[in-house]
Amino acid sequence: MKRYIEILAEIIKNKSIVPKLVSILLAVILWAYITSAKSGDVRFKLPVTYTGLDEKYIVSKVSHKFVMVEVSGNKDDLKNISSKNIKLLVDLSKSIPGESKPFAIQYQKIDFTDDLKIGLYPEEVKVFIEKKIERNVKIIPRYTGFPEKGFMTGNLKVNPEYVRIAGPGSVINNIGAVYTENIAVDSKNAMFRQDVKLVSISNDQLQYSVSKVNVTVPVFNVSEVTSYEIPVAVKNKKRGLNYIFNLNRVKVNVVVSGNKNIGEHSFSAYIDVDDIDGGEDDFARKNRIEVMRYVYVSGDTSESENAILSSTPEVVEIVVTKE
């Protein structure tokens, strides 16, 4: 050990080596500075595109809707990079419907130099796949405000009456109705019509056949309006299923306007359960289905049909079980 110390002392005494060591150290520091000054990184939040999935299935739930992408490399090269240069892909060709599984995220470079490096955070996404279904759903128009004193708003008529929605079965089966944006009826004293947008349900996977409808808003003198309570029936029941709901009668507001022949017997109310299949897929993981359905009110003649202003309630929850 003493010998090594003596050798080190001799090297230090040799003044000619010190400038060389200092020069090497300065060169290393300068190289590191130049390298760091020319390198950098940019970050983007990008959505994921899913491929390889059969058309009858759809992505219902994902652990991350967006993925953080970090691109690092020469600063000059990064100046030409934007979110349009990167596409994130997840191959679902080996996915199993009804199971939540992680899948690796792949990236696709578009007009991209190989010198740039890409990092993904996270590197995989957990995806839940389920059956895709389509169903016609009742459109319910909504309004806000109050008409002129002595007048009331009638039963709003919407055209078209239904919107066809496509998406995950677990979501579609729980949609009882789709609503419009609010229509202002302040100070109105006569019927009017208005185009209005539908309020989309907050689910990116849902597809709507229409996004805007035309609504007719009737406004009547209060003295012409009366109310009836009528029984509610269930139409298109399927054998082997029970339908449970807490509604026996519905209140209907109508315009009599001098017509003495209109009464409770002129109207009927029903709930249509034809679109509730009750198949094995519906009861695969549970013993009951809970859905919302619209209450339809109609008149037995064109005169009584046009007399309907509104009904309460408009939507009811139904619990479907197997017998």
Secondary structure, DSSP 8 states (H G I E B T S, - for coil): -HHHHHHHHHHHH-TTHHHHHHHHHHHHHHHHHHHHHHEEEEEEEEEEEEES--TTEEEEEES-SEEEEEEEEEHHHHTT--GGGEEEEEE-TT--TT-EEEEE-EEEESS--TTSEEEEESSEEEEEEEEEEEEEEEEEEEEES--STTEEE---EEESSEEEEEEEHHHHTT---EEEEEEE-TT--S-EEEEEEB---S-TT-EES-SEEEEEE-EEEGGGEEEEEEEEEEES--TTEEEE-S-SEEEEEEE-TT-TT-SGGGEEEEEE-TT----TTTTSS-SEEEEEEEEEEEESSHHHHHHEEEEE-SEEEEEEEE-
